């Protein structure tokens, strides 16, 4: 498992675990980010937010939040 914030553009992964307080976990769930969902990293460049594609939705996630999401890459 690795932090979502470490993946490169066009990587495909599944969420394995979401870490953080209840407020963050609820926020992630409200955006559709839950365990076992598949994501595609559309943009992860430097200090900008990550742009993700999940469940037919584009999601912008700041770097600090992305580092609290552990993922497994899908080949």
CHARMM internal coordinates of N, CA and C (Angstrom, degrees):
IC EDIT
DIST 1 N 1 CA 1.4600
DIST 1 CA 1 C 1.5264
ANGL 1 N 1 CA 1 C 108.95
DIST 1 C 2 N 1.3092
ANGL 1 CA 1 C 2 N 114.83
DIHE 1 N 1 CA 1 C 2 N 148.67
DIST 2 N 2 CA 1.4678
ANGL 1 C 2 N 2 CA 119.46
DIHE 1 CA 1 C 2 N 2 CA 176.22
DIST 2 CA 2 C 1.5192
ANGL 2 N 2 CA 2 C 108.97
DIHE 1 C 2 N 2 CA 2 C -144.51
DIST 2 C 3 N 1.3253
ANGL 2 CA 2 C 3 N 114.38
DIHE 2 N 2 CA 2 C 3 N 163.25
DIST 3 N 3 CA 1.4635
ANGL 2 C 3 N 3 CA 120.17
DIHE 2 CA 2 C 3 N 3 CA 178.94
DIST 3 CA 3 C 1.5232
ANGL 3 N 3 CA 3 C 110.17
DIHE 2 C 3 N 3 CA 3 C -68.61
DIST 3 C 4 N 1.3098
ANGL 3 CA 3 C 4 N 116.36
DIHE 3 N 3 CA 3 C 4 N 140.56
DIST 4 N 4 CA 1.4562
ANGL 3 C 4 N 4 CA 121.88
DIHE 3 CA 3 C 4 N 4 CA 178.59
DIST 4 CA 4 C 1.5287
ANGL 4 N 4 CA 4 C 111.00
DIHE 3 C 4 N 4 CA 4 C -57.80
DIST 4 C 5 N 1.3110
ANGL 4 CA 4 C 5 N 117.39
DIHE 4 N 4 CA 4 C 5 N -34.87
DIST 5 N 5 CA 1.4710
ANGL 4 C 5 N 5 CA 120.86
DIHE 4 CA 4 C 5 N 5 CA -177.11
DIST 5 CA 5 C 1.5293
ANGL 5 N 5 CA 5 C 113.04
DIHE 4 C 5 N 5 CA 5 C -66.75
DIST 5 C 6 N 1.3413
ANGL 5 CA 5 C 6 N 118.40
DIHE 5 N 5 CA 5 C 6 N -11.01
DIST 6 N 6 CA 1.4650
ANGL 5 C 6 N 6 CA 121.67
DIHE 5 CA 5 C 6 N 6 CA -178.92
DIST 6 CA 6 C 1.5295
ANGL 6 N 6 CA 6 C 113.40
DIHE 5 C 6 N 6 CA 6 C -94.23
DIST 6 C 7 N 1.3204
ANGL 6 CA 6 C 7 N 117.83
DIHE 6 N 6 CA 6 C 7 N -7.74
DIST 7 N 7 CA 1.4631
ANGL 6 C 7 N 7 CA 120.38
DIHE 6 CA 6 C 7 N 7 CA -177.27
DIST 7 CA 7 C 1.5282
ANGL 7 N 7 CA 7 C 111.50
DIHE 6 C 7 N 7 CA 7 C -77.31
DIST 7 C 8 N 1.3173
ANGL 7 CA 7 C 8 N 114.49
DIHE 7 N 7 CA 7 C 8 N 150.70
DIST 8 N 8 CA 1.4666
ANGL 7 C 8 N 8 CA 120.79
DIHE 7 CA 7 C 8 N 8 CA 179.59
DIST 8 CA 8 C 1.5293
ANGL 8 N 8 CA 8 C 110.89
DIHE 7 C 8 N 8 CA 8 C -88.88
DIST 8 C 9 N 1.3269
ANGL 8 CA 8 C 9 N 115.48
DIHE 8 N 8 CA 8 C 9 N 165.66
DIST 9 N 9 CA 1.4688
ANGL 8 C 9 N 9 CA 121.02
DIHE 8 CA 8 C 9 N 9 CA 176.26
DIST 9 CA 9 C 1.5247
ANGL 9 N 9 CA 9 C 110.47
DIHE 8 C 9 N 9 CA 9 C -52.89
DIST 9 C 10 N 1.3253
ANGL 9 CA 9 C 10 N 115.66
DIHE 9 N 9 CA 9 C 10 N 143.62
DIST 10 N 10 CA 1.4596
ANGL 9 C 10 N 10 CA 124.87
DIHE 9 CA 9 C 10 N 10 CA 177.07
DIST 10 CA 10 C 1.5323
ANGL 10 N 10 CA 10 C 114.02
DIHE 9 C 10 N 10 CA 10 C 71.78
DIST 10 C 11 N 1.3358
ANGL 10 CA 10 C 11 N 118.52
DIHE 10 N 10 CA 10 C 11 N 6.47
DIST 11 N 11 CA 1.4654
ANGL 10 C 11 N 11 CA 121.19
DIHE 10 CA 10 C 11 N 11 CA 175.84
DIST 11 CA 11 C 1.5230
ANGL 11 N 11 CA 11 C 109.28
DIHE 10 C 11 N 11 CA 11 C -71.02
DIST 11 C 12 N 1.3150
ANGL 11 CA 11 C 12 N 115.45
DIHE 11 N 11 CA 11 C 12 N 144.56
DIST 12 N 12 CA 1.4549
ANGL 11 C 12 N 12 CA 121.92
DIHE 11 CA 11 C 12 N 12 CA 176.15
DIST 12 CA 12 C 1.5216
ANGL 12 N 12 CA 12 C 107.57
DIHE 11 C 12 N 12 CA 12 C -116.62
DIST 12 C 13 N 1.3245
ANGL 12 CA 12 C 13 N 115.82
DIHE 12 N 12 CA 12 C 13 N 133.43
DIST 13 N 13 CA 1.4572
ANGL 12 C 13 N 13 CA 120.13
DIHE 12 CA 12 C 13 N 13 CA -174.92
DIST 13 CA 13 C 1.5226
ANGL 13 N 13 CA 13 C 110.69
DIHE 12 C 13 N 13 CA 13 C -148.51
DIST 13 C 14 N 1.3249
ANGL 13 CA 13 C 14 N 115.32
DIHE 13 N 13 CA 13 C 14 N 171.30
DIST 14 N 14 CA 1.4628
ANGL 13 C 14 N 14 CA 122.85
DIHE 13 CA 13 C 14 N 14 CA 172.98
DIST 14 CA 14 C 1.5219
ANGL 14 N 14 CA 14 C 107.89
DIHE 13 C 14 N 14 CA 14 C -122.04
DIST 14 C 15 N 1.3150
ANGL 14 CA 14 C 15 N 116.45
DIHE 14 N 14 CA 14 C 15 N 141.43
DIST 15 N 15 CA 1.4607
ANGL 14 C 15 N 15 CA 120.55
DIHE 14 CA 14 C 15 N 15 CA 177.84
DIST 15 CA 15 C 1.5282
ANGL 15 N 15 CA 15 C 108.42
DIHE 14 C 15 N 15 CA 15 C -73.26
DIST 15 C 16 N 1.3244
ANGL 15 CA 15 C 16 N 115.66
DIHE 15 N 15 CA 15 C 16 N 126.30
DIST 16 N 16 CA 1.4607
ANGL 15 C 16 N 16 CA 121.94
DIHE 15 CA 15 C 16 N 16 CA 178.72
DIST 16 CA 16 C 1.5231
ANGL 16 N 16 CA 16 C 111.08
DIHE 15 C 16 N 16 CA 16 C -99.39
DIST 16 C 17 N 1.3395
ANGL 16 CA 16 C 17 N 115.76
DIHE 16 N 16 CA 16 C 17 N -37.08
DIST 17 N 17 CA 1.4701
ANGL 16 C 17 N 17 CA 119.45
DIHE 16 CA 16 C 17 N 17 CA -177.15
DIST 17 CA 17 C 1.5221
ANGL 17 N 17 CA 17 C 109.63
DIHE 16 C 17 N 17 CA 17 C -160.23
DIST 17 C 18 N 1.3148
ANGL 17 CA 17 C 18 N 115.40
DIHE 17 N 17 CA 17 C 18 N 141.68
DIST 18 N 18 CA 1.4637
ANGL 17 C 18 N 18 CA 121.19
DIHE 17 CA 17 C 18 N 18 CA 174.66
DIST 18 CA 18 C 1.5158
ANGL 18 N 18 CA 18 C 107.27
DIHE 17 C 18 N 18 CA 18 C -113.82
DIST 18 C 19 N 1.3256
ANGL 18 CA 18 C 19 N 115.65
DIHE 18 N 18 CA 18 C 19 N 121.45
DIST 19 N 19 CA 1.4608
ANGL 18 C 19 N 19 CA 121.24
DIHE 18 CA 18 C 19 N 19 CA -178.36
DIST 19 CA 19 C 1.5206
ANGL 19 N 19 CA 19 C 109.46
DIHE 18 C 19 N 19 CA 19 C -102.23
DIST 19 C 20 N 1.3001
ANGL 19 CA 19 C 20 N 116.09
DIHE 19 N 19 CA 19 C 20 N 154.11
DIST 20 N 20 CA 1.4564
ANGL 19 C 20 N 20 CA 120.04
DIHE 19 CA 19 C 20 N 20 CA 176.01
DIST 20 CA 20 C 1.5138
ANGL 20 N 20 CA 20 C 111.24
DIHE 19 C 20 N 20 CA 20 C 132.87
DIST 20 C 21 N 1.3186
ANGL 20 CA 20 C 21 N 113.69
DIHE 20 N 20 CA 20 C 21 N -176.44
DIST 21 N 21 CA 1.4638
ANGL 20 C 21 N 21 CA 118.31
DIHE 20 CA 20 C 21 N 21 CA -179.13
DIST 21 CA 21 C 1.5326
ANGL 21 N 21 CA 21 C 109.99
DIHE 20 C 21 N 21 CA 21 C -77.98
DIST 21 C 22 N 1.3104
ANGL 21 CA 21 C 22 N 115.16
DIHE 21 N 21 CA 21 C 22 N 172.10
DIST 22 N 22 CA 1.4604
ANGL 21 C 22 N 22 CA 121.28
DIHE 21 CA 21 C 22 N 22 CA -176.58
DIST 22 CA 22 C 1.5254
ANGL 22 N 22 CA 22 C 111.56
DIHE 21 C 22 N 22 CA 22 C -59.86
DIST 22 C 23 N 1.3286
ANGL 22 CA 22 C 23 N 116.50
DIHE 22 N 22 CA 22 C 23 N -36.40
DIST 23 N 23 CA 1.4692
ANGL 22 C 23 N 23 CA 120.87
DIHE 22 CA 22 C 23 N 23 CA -179.85
DIST 23 CA 23 C 1.5301
ANGL 23 N 23 CA 23 C 110.64
DIHE 22 C 23 N 23 CA 23 C -61.54
DIST 23 C 24 N 1.3354
ANGL 23 CA 23 C 24 N 116.97
DIHE 23 N 23 CA 23 C 24 N -45.23
DIST 24 N 24 CA 1.4597
ANGL 23 C 24 N 24 CA 120.06
DIHE 23 CA 23 C 24 N 24 CA -179.81
DIST 24 CA 24 C 1.5272
ANGL 24 N 24 CA 24 C 111.15
DIHE 23 C 24 N 24 CA 24 C -67.95
DIST 24 C 25 N 1.3238
ANGL 24 CA 24 C 25 N 117.31
DIHE 24 N 24 CA 24 C 25 N -42.28
DIST 25 N 25 CA 1.4661
ANGL 24 C 25 N 25 CA 120.66
DIHE 24 CA 24 C 25 N 25 CA 179.98
DIST 25 CA 25 C 1.5285
ANGL 25 N 25 CA 25 C 110.40
DIHE 24 C 25 N 25 CA 25 C -61.42
DIST 25 C 26 N 1.3299
ANGL 25 CA 25 C 26 N 116.91
DIHE 25 N 25 CA 25 C 26 N -40.94
DIST 26 N 26 CA 1.4708
ANGL 25 C 26 N 26 CA 120.66
DIHE 25 CA 25 C 26 N 26 CA 177.08
DIST 26 CA 26 C 1.5277
ANGL 26 N 26 CA 26 C 111.50
DIHE 25 C 26 N 26 CA 26 C -66.20
DIST 26 C 27 N 1.3323
ANGL 26 CA 26 C 27 N 116.89
DIHE 26 N 26 CA 26 C 27 N -39.17
DIST 27 N 27 CA 1.4657
ANGL 26 C 27 N 27 CA 121.24
DIHE 26 CA 26 C 27 N 27 CA 178.19
DIST 27 CA 27 C 1.5263
ANGL 27 N 27 CA 27 C 109.87
DIHE 26 C 27 N 27 CA 27 C -62.75
DIST 27 C 28 N 1.3284
ANGL 27 CA 27 C 28 N 116.14
DIHE 27 N 27 CA 27 C 28 N -45.52
DIST 28 N 28 CA 1.4619
ANGL 27 C 28 N 28 CA 120.60
DIHE 27 CA 27 C 28 N 28 CA 179.47
DIST 28 CA 28 C 1.5294
ANGL 28 N 28 CA 28 C 110.30
DIHE 27 C 28 N 28 CA 28 C -61.38
DIST 28 C 29 N 1.3200
ANGL 28 CA 28 C 29 N 116.57
DIHE 28 N 28 CA 28 C 29 N -44.11
DIST 29 N 29 CA 1.4613
ANGL 28 C 29 N 29 CA 120.76
DIHE 28 CA 28 C 29 N 29 CA -179.79
DIST 29 CA 29 C 1.5288
ANGL 29 N 29 CA 29 C 111.06
DIHE 28 C 29 N 29 CA 29 C -62.88
DIST 29 C 30 N 1.3286
ANGL 29 CA 29 C 30 N 117.02
DIHE 29 N 29 CA 29 C 30 N -37.56
DIST 30 N 30 CA 1.4643
ANGL 29 C 30 N 30 CA 120.04
DIHE 29 CA 29 C 30 N 30 CA -179.96
DIST 30 CA 30 C 1.5276
ANGL 30 N 30 CA 30 C 111.63
DIHE 29 C 30 N 30 CA 30 C -67.47
DIST 30 C 31 N 1.3340
ANGL 30 CA 30 C 31 N 117.37
DIHE 30 N 30 CA 30 C 31 N -22.36
DIST 31 N 31 CA 1.4623
ANGL 30 C 31 N 31 CA 121.84
DIHE 30 CA 30 C 31 N 31 CA 176.22
DIST 31 CA 31 C 1.5293
ANGL 31 N 31 CA 31 C 111.38
DIHE 30 C 31 N 31 CA 31 C -89.90
DIST 31 C 32 N 1.3263
ANGL 31 CA 31 C 32 N 116.40
DIHE 31 N 31 CA 31 C 32 N -1.95
DIST 32 N 32 CA 1.4597
ANGL 31 C 32 N 32 CA 119.91
DIHE 31 CA 31 C 32 N 32 CA -179.87
DIST 32 CA 32 C 1.5125
ANGL 32 N 32 CA 32 C 113.66
DIHE 31 C 32 N 32 CA 32 C 92.75
DIST 32 C 33 N 1.3300
ANGL 32 CA 32 C 33 N 116.90
DIHE 32 N 32 CA 32 C 33 N 7.90
DIST 33 N 33 CA 1.4636
ANGL 32 C 33 N 33 CA 120.60
DIHE 32 CA 32 C 33 N 33 CA -179.98
DIST 33 CA 33 C 1.5250
ANGL 33 N 33 CA 33 C 109.08
DIHE 32 C 33 N 33 CA 33 C -93.03
DIST 33 C 34 N 1.3236
ANGL 33 CA 33 C 34 N 115.40
DIHE 33 N 33 CA 33 C 34 N 99.16
DIST 34 N 34 CA 1.4566
ANGL 33 C 34 N 34 CA 122.50
DIHE 33 CA 33 C 34 N 34 CA -179.28
DIST 34 CA 34 C 1.5268
ANGL 34 N 34 CA 34 C 108.28
DIHE 33 C 34 N 34 CA 34 C -132.48
DIST 34 C 35 N 1.3265
ANGL 34 CA 34 C 35 N 116.63
DIHE 34 N 34 CA 34 C 35 N 165.39
DIST 35 N 35 CA 1.4648
ANGL 34 C 35 N 35 CA 121.17
DIHE 34 CA 34 C 35 N 35 CA -179.48
DIST 35 CA 35 C 1.5235
ANGL 35 N 35 CA 35 C 111.09
DIHE 34 C 35 N 35 CA 35 C -55.83
DIST 35 C 36 N 1.3208
ANGL 35 CA 35 C 36 N 114.26
DIHE 35 N 35 CA 35 C 36 N 142.50
DIST 36 N 36 CA 1.4715
ANGL 35 C 36 N 36 CA 125.40
DIHE 35 CA 35 C 36 N 36 CA 175.82
DIST 36 CA 36 C 1.5202
ANGL 36 N 36 CA 36 C 115.09
DIHE 35 C 36 N 36 CA 36 C 73.22
DIST 36 C 37 N 1.3149
ANGL 36 CA 36 C 37 N 119.00
DIHE 36 N 36 CA 36 C 37 N 3.22
DIST 37 N 37 CA 1.4606
ANGL 36 C 37 N 37 CA 119.61
DIHE 36 CA 36 C 37 N 37 CA 176.75
DIST 37 CA 37 C 1.5329
ANGL 37 N 37 CA 37 C 108.81
DIHE 36 C 37 N 37 CA 37 C -80.24
DIST 37 C 38 N 1.3078
ANGL 37 CA 37 C 38 N 116.45
DIHE 37 N 37 CA 37 C 38 N 143.96
DIST 38 N 38 CA 1.4588
ANGL 37 C 38 N 38 CA 121.04
DIHE 37 CA 37 C 38 N 38 CA 179.80
DIST 38 CA 38 C 1.5262
ANGL 38 N 38 CA 38 C 109.98
DIHE 37 C 38 N 38 CA 38 C -89.68
DIST 38 C 39 N 1.3258
ANGL 38 CA 38 C 39 N 115.28
DIHE 38 N 38 CA 38 C 39 N 136.96
DIST 39 N 39 CA 1.4693
ANGL 38 C 39 N 39 CA 122.96
DIHE 38 CA 38 C 39 N 39 CA -179.70
DIST 39 CA 39 C 1.5179
ANGL 39 N 39 CA 39 C 110.03
DIHE 38 C 39 N 39 CA 39 C -124.62
DIST 39 C 40 N 1.3206
ANGL 39 CA 39 C 40 N 115.18
DIHE 39 N 39 CA 39 C 40 N 153.30
DIST 40 N 40 CA 1.4583
ANGL 39 C 40 N 40 CA 120.91
DIHE 39 CA 39 C 40 N 40 CA 168.06
DIST 40 CA 40 C 1.5180
ANGL 40 N 40 CA 40 C 107.38
DIHE 39 C 40 N 40 CA 40 C -123.00
DIST 40 C 41 N 1.3249
ANGL 40 CA 40 C 41 N 116.49
DIHE 40 N 40 CA 40 C 41 N 129.43
DIST 41 N 41 CA 1.4596
ANGL 40 C 41 N 41 CA 121.14
DIHE 40 CA 40 C 41 N 41 CA 178.13
DIST 41 CA 41 C 1.5291
ANGL 41 N 41 CA 41 C 107.47
DIHE 40 C 41 N 41 CA 41 C -84.22
DIST 41 C 42 N 1.3199
ANGL 41 CA 41 C 42 N 116.68
DIHE 41 N 41 CA 41 C 42 N 110.55
DIST 42 N 42 CA 1.4603
ANGL 41 C 42 N 42 CA 120.73
DIHE 41 CA 41 C 42 N 42 CA 179.88
DIST 42 CA 42 C 1.5189
ANGL 42 N 42 CA 42 C 111.39
DIHE 41 C 42 N 42 CA 42 C -83.58
DIST 42 C 43 N 1.3414
ANGL 42 CA 42 C 43 N 116.17
DIHE 42 N 42 CA 42 C 43 N -37.73
DIST 43 N 43 CA 1.4677
ANGL 42 C 43 N 43 CA 119.78
DIHE 42 CA 42 C 43 N 43 CA -179.18
DIST 43 CA 43 C 1.5171
ANGL 43 N 43 CA 43 C 109.91
DIHE 42 C 43 N 43 CA 43 C -148.46
DIST 43 C 44 N 1.3144
ANGL 43 CA 43 C 44 N 115.19
DIHE 43 N 43 CA 43 C 44 N 128.20
DIST 44 N 44 CA 1.4591
ANGL 43 C 44 N 44 CA 121.69
DIHE 43 CA 43 C 44 N 44 CA 174.15
DIST 44 CA 44 C 1.5174
ANGL 44 N 44 CA 44 C 107.10
DIHE 43 C 44 N 44 CA 44 C -144.70
DIST 44 C 45 N 1.3118
ANGL 44 CA 44 C 45 N 115.70
DIHE 44 N 44 CA 44 C 45 N 84.30
DIST 45 N 45 CA 1.4592
ANGL 44 C 45 N 45 CA 119.58
DIHE 44 CA 44 C 45 N 45 CA -175.44
DIST 45 CA 45 C 1.5190
ANGL 45 N 45 CA 45 C 110.93
DIHE 44 C 45 N 45 CA 45 C -124.31
DIST 45 C 46 N 1.3059
ANGL 45 CA 45 C 46 N 115.13
DIHE 45 N 45 CA 45 C 46 N 108.95
DIST 46 N 46 CA 1.4567
ANGL 45 C 46 N 46 CA 121.00
DIHE 45 CA 45 C 46 N 46 CA 173.68
DIST 46 CA 46 C 1.4992
ANGL 46 N 46 CA 46 C 115.62
DIHE 45 C 46 N 46 CA 46 C 60.68
DIST 46 C 47 N 1.3283
ANGL 46 CA 46 C 47 N 115.70
DIHE 46 N 46 CA 46 C 47 N -125.63
DIST 47 N 47 CA 1.4580
ANGL 46 C 47 N 47 CA 121.39
DIHE 46 CA 46 C 47 N 47 CA -172.83
DIST 47 CA 47 C 1.5214
ANGL 47 N 47 CA 47 C 113.67
DIHE 46 C 47 N 47 CA 47 C -94.00
DIST 47 C 48 N 1.3103
ANGL 47 CA 47 C 48 N 117.25
DIHE 47 N 47 CA 47 C 48 N -1.01
DIST 48 N 48 CA 1.4589
ANGL 47 C 48 N 48 CA 120.69
DIHE 47 CA 47 C 48 N 48 CA -179.94
DIST 48 CA 48 C 1.5238
ANGL 48 N 48 CA 48 C 110.43
DIHE 47 C 48 N 48 CA 48 C -75.71
DIST 48 C 49 N 1.3225
ANGL 48 CA 48 C 49 N 117.38
DIHE 48 N 48 CA 48 C 49 N 162.12
DIST 49 N 49 CA 1.4698
ANGL 48 C 49 N 49 CA 119.12
DIHE 48 CA 48 C 49 N 49 CA 175.53
DIST 49 CA 49 C 1.5348
ANGL 49 N 49 CA 49 C 111.04
DIHE 48 C 49 N 49 CA 49 C -63.30
DIST 49 C 50 N 1.3237
ANGL 49 CA 49 C 50 N 116.03
DIHE 49 N 49 CA 49 C 50 N 154.84
DIST 50 N 50 CA 1.4543
ANGL 49 C 50 N 50 CA 121.05
DIHE 49 CA 49 C 50 N 50 CA 174.03
DIST 50 CA 50 C 1.5200
ANGL 50 N 50 CA 50 C 108.23
DIHE 49 C 50 N 50 CA 50 C -79.40
DIST 50 C 51 N 1.3123
ANGL 50 CA 50 C 51 N 116.26
DIHE 50 N 50 CA 50 C 51 N 140.68
DIST 51 N 51 CA 1.4509
ANGL 50 C 51 N 51 CA 121.87
DIHE 50 CA 50 C 51 N 51 CA 174.10
DIST 51 CA 51 C 1.5288
ANGL 51 N 51 CA 51 C 106.36
DIHE 50 C 51 N 51 CA 51 C -109.34
DIST 51 C 52 N 1.3223
ANGL 51 CA 51 C 52 N 115.42
DIHE 51 N 51 CA 51 C 52 N 122.11
DIST 52 N 52 CA 1.4552
ANGL 51 C 52 N 52 CA 122.03
DIHE 51 CA 51 C 52 N 52 CA -175.79
DIST 52 CA 52 C 1.5153
ANGL 52 N 52 CA 52 C 110.11
DIHE 51 C 52 N 52 CA 52 C -119.44
DIST 52 C 53 N 1.3259
ANGL 52 CA 52 C 53 N 115.14
DIHE 52 N 52 CA 52 C 53 N 157.03
DIST 53 N 53 CA 1.4607
ANGL 52 C 53 N 53 CA 121.14
DIHE 52 CA 52 C 53 N 53 CA 173.19
DIST 53 CA 53 C 1.5169
ANGL 53 N 53 CA 53 C 107.23
DIHE 52 C 53 N 53 CA 53 C -123.30
DIST 53 C 54 N 1.3271
ANGL 53 CA 53 C 54 N 116.70
DIHE 53 N 53 CA 53 C 54 N 120.69
DIST 54 N 54 CA 1.4632
ANGL 53 C 54 N 54 CA 121.69
DIHE 53 CA 53 C 54 N 54 CA -178.92
DIST 54 CA 54 C 1.5187
ANGL 54 N 54 CA 54 C 108.79
DIHE 53 C 54 N 54 CA 54 C -148.98
DIST 54 C 55 N 1.3016
ANGL 54 CA 54 C 55 N 116.28
DIHE 54 N 54 CA 54 C 55 N 135.02
DIST 55 N 55 CA 1.4739
ANGL 54 C 55 N 55 CA 121.77
DIHE 54 CA 54 C 55 N 55 CA 176.07
DIST 55 CA 55 C 1.5246
ANGL 55 N 55 CA 55 C 112.09
DIHE 54 C 55 N 55 CA 55 C 50.70
DIST 55 C 56 N 1.3281
ANGL 55 CA 55 C 56 N 117.07
DIHE 55 N 55 CA 55 C 56 N 48.19
DIST 56 N 56 CA 1.4679
ANGL 55 C 56 N 56 CA 123.32
DIHE 55 CA 55 C 56 N 56 CA 179.10
DIST 56 CA 56 C 1.5203
ANGL 56 N 56 CA 56 C 113.57
DIHE 55 C 56 N 56 CA 56 C 60.79
DIST 56 C 57 N 1.3246
ANGL 56 CA 56 C 57 N 117.14
DIHE 56 N 56 CA 56 C 57 N 26.98
DIST 57 N 57 CA 1.4605
ANGL 56 C 57 N 57 CA 122.05
DIHE 56 CA 56 C 57 N 57 CA -178.69
DIST 57 CA 57 C 1.5264
ANGL 57 N 57 CA 57 C 110.33
DIHE 56 C 57 N 57 CA 57 C -136.12
DIST 57 C 58 N 1.3202
ANGL 57 CA 57 C 58 N 116.52
DIHE 57 N 57 CA 57 C 58 N 138.57
DIST 58 N 58 CA 1.4687
ANGL 57 C 58 N 58 CA 120.35
DIHE 57 CA 57 C 58 N 58 CA 171.93
DIST 58 CA 58 C 1.5169
ANGL 58 N 58 CA 58 C 108.11
DIHE 57 C 58 N 58 CA 58 C -90.02
DIST 58 C 59 N 1.3385
ANGL 58 CA 58 C 59 N 115.79
DIHE 58 N 58 CA 58 C 59 N 135.77
DIST 59 N 59 CA 1.4563
ANGL 58 C 59 N 59 CA 121.95
DIHE 58 CA 58 C 59 N 59 CA -176.53
DIST 59 CA 59 C 1.5209
ANGL 59 N 59 CA 59 C 108.61
DIHE 58 C 59 N 59 CA 59 C -129.23
DIST 59 C 60 N 1.3251
ANGL 59 CA 59 C 60 N 116.81
DIHE 59 N 59 CA 59 C 60 N 132.99
DIST 60 N 60 CA 1.4619
ANGL 59 C 60 N 60 CA 121.93
DIHE 59 CA 59 C 60 N 60 CA 172.25
DIST 60 CA 60 C 1.5189
ANGL 60 N 60 CA 60 C 107.28
DIHE 59 C 60 N 60 CA 60 C -102.07
DIST 60 C 61 N 1.3241
ANGL 60 CA 60 C 61 N 115.70
DIHE 60 N 60 CA 60 C 61 N 129.49
DIST 61 N 61 CA 1.4588
ANGL 60 C 61 N 61 CA 121.15
DIHE 60 CA 60 C 61 N 61 CA -176.14
DIST 61 CA 61 C 1.5146
ANGL 61 N 61 CA 61 C 108.31
DIHE 60 C 61 N 61 CA 61 C -133.12
DIST 61 C 62 N 1.3413
ANGL 61 CA 61 C 62 N 116.62
DIHE 61 N 61 CA 61 C 62 N 128.11
DIST 62 N 62 CA 1.4576
ANGL 61 C 62 N 62 CA 117.25
DIHE 61 CA 61 C 62 N 62 CA -179.24
DIST 62 CA 62 C 1.5287
ANGL 62 N 62 CA 62 C 110.33
DIHE 61 C 62 N 62 CA 62 C -69.37
DIST 62 C 63 N 1.2998
ANGL 62 CA 62 C 63 N 115.11
DIHE 62 N 62 CA 62 C 63 N 158.71
DIST 63 N 63 CA 1.4604
ANGL 62 C 63 N 63 CA 122.71
DIHE 62 CA 62 C 63 N 63 CA -172.91
DIST 63 CA 63 C 1.5334
ANGL 63 N 63 CA 63 C 112.71
DIHE 62 C 63 N 63 CA 63 C -59.36
DIST 63 C 64 N 1.3153
ANGL 63 CA 63 C 64 N 117.54
DIHE 63 N 63 CA 63 C 64 N -40.91
DIST 64 N 64 CA 1.4681
ANGL 63 C 64 N 64 CA 120.91
DIHE 63 CA 63 C 64 N 64 CA -178.88
DIST 64 CA 64 C 1.5266
ANGL 64 N 64 CA 64 C 110.39
DIHE 63 C 64 N 64 CA 64 C -62.74
DIST 64 C 65 N 1.3326
ANGL 64 CA 64 C 65 N 116.33
DIHE 64 N 64 CA 64 C 65 N -42.92
DIST 65 N 65 CA 1.4606
ANGL 64 C 65 N 65 CA 120.44
DIHE 64 CA 64 C 65 N 65 CA 178.97
DIST 65 CA 65 C 1.5264
ANGL 65 N 65 CA 65 C 110.70
DIHE 64 C 65 N 65 CA 65 C -67.17
DIST 65 C 66 N 1.3258
ANGL 65 CA 65 C 66 N 117.05
DIHE 65 N 65 CA 65 C 66 N -41.05
DIST 66 N 66 CA 1.4652
ANGL 65 C 66 N 66 CA 120.78
DIHE 65 CA 65 C 66 N 66 CA -179.11
DIST 66 CA 66 C 1.5240
ANGL 66 N 66 CA 66 C 111.80
DIHE 65 C 66 N 66 CA 66 C -62.80
DIST 66 C 67 N 1.3226
ANGL 66 CA 66 C 67 N 116.84
DIHE 66 N 66 CA 66 C 67 N -30.54
DIST 67 N 67 CA 1.4671
ANGL 66 C 67 N 67 CA 120.15
DIHE 66 CA 66 C 67 N 67 CA 179.18
DIST 67 CA 67 C 1.5312
ANGL 67 N 67 CA 67 C 111.96
DIHE 66 C 67 N 67 CA 67 C -73.20
DIST 67 C 68 N 1.3250
ANGL 67 CA 67 C 68 N 117.95
DIHE 67 N 67 CA 67 C 68 N -12.07
DIST 68 N 68 CA 1.4656
ANGL 67 C 68 N 68 CA 121.74
DIHE 67 CA 67 C 68 N 68 CA 176.51
DIST 68 CA 68 C 1.5229
ANGL 68 N 68 CA 68 C 112.72
DIHE 67 C 68 N 68 CA 68 C -92.17
DIST 68 C 69 N 1.3151
ANGL 68 CA 68 C 69 N 116.95
DIHE 68 N 68 CA 68 C 69 N 2.29
DIST 69 N 69 CA 1.4654
ANGL 68 C 69 N 69 CA 121.01
DIHE 68 CA 68 C 69 N 69 CA 179.76
DIST 69 CA 69 C 1.5283
ANGL 69 N 69 CA 69 C 108.16
DIHE 68 C 69 N 69 CA 69 C -111.59
DIST 69 C 70 N 1.3212
ANGL 69 CA 69 C 70 N 114.75
DIHE 69 N 69 CA 69 C 70 N 119.02
DIST 70 N 70 CA 1.4663
ANGL 69 C 70 N 70 CA 120.94
DIHE 69 CA 69 C 70 N 70 CA 179.30
DIST 70 CA 70 C 1.5204
ANGL 70 N 70 CA 70 C 108.53
DIHE 69 C 70 N 70 CA 70 C -95.36
DIST 70 C 71 N 1.3416
ANGL 70 CA 70 C 71 N 115.64
DIHE 70 N 70 CA 70 C 71 N 133.96
DIST 71 N 71 CA 1.4574
ANGL 70 C 71 N 71 CA 121.10
DIHE 70 CA 70 C 71 N 71 CA -175.32
DIST 71 CA 71 C 1.5250
ANGL 71 N 71 CA 71 C 110.85
DIHE 70 C 71 N 71 CA 71 C -131.10
DIST 71 C 72 N 1.3281
ANGL 71 CA 71 C 72 N 114.06
DIHE 71 N 71 CA 71 C 72 N 162.33
DIST 72 N 72 CA 1.4647
ANGL 71 C 72 N 72 CA 122.01
DIHE 71 CA 71 C 72 N 72 CA 171.45
DIST 72 CA 72 C 1.5199
ANGL 72 N 72 CA 72 C 106.87
DIHE 71 C 72 N 72 CA 72 C -119.08
DIST 72 C 73 N 1.3167
ANGL 72 CA 72 C 73 N 116.62
DIHE 72 N 72 CA 72 C 73 N 128.72
DIST 73 N 73 CA 1.4602
ANGL 72 C 73 N 73 CA 119.69
DIHE 72 CA 72 C 73 N 73 CA -179.20
DIST 73 CA 73 C 1.5261
ANGL 73 N 73 CA 73 C 110.24
DIHE 72 C 73 N 73 CA 73 C -70.30
DIST 73 C 74 N 1.3248
ANGL 73 CA 73 C 74 N 115.97
DIHE 73 N 73 CA 73 C 74 N 144.20
DIST 74 N 74 CA 1.4567
ANGL 73 C 74 N 74 CA 123.36
DIHE 73 CA 73 C 74 N 74 CA 177.88
DIST 74 CA 74 C 1.5228
ANGL 74 N 74 CA 74 C 106.87
DIHE 73 C 74 N 74 CA 74 C -105.45
DIST 74 C 75 N 1.3039
ANGL 74 CA 74 C 75 N 116.70
DIHE 74 N 74 CA 74 C 75 N 131.92
DIST 75 N 75 CA 1.4731
ANGL 74 C 75 N 75 CA 118.80
DIHE 74 CA 74 C 75 N 75 CA -177.70
DIST 75 CA 75 C 1.5062
ANGL 75 N 75 CA 75 C 112.30
DIHE 74 C 75 N 75 CA 75 C -82.46
END
COOR INIT
IC SEED 1 N 1 CA 1 C
IC BUILD
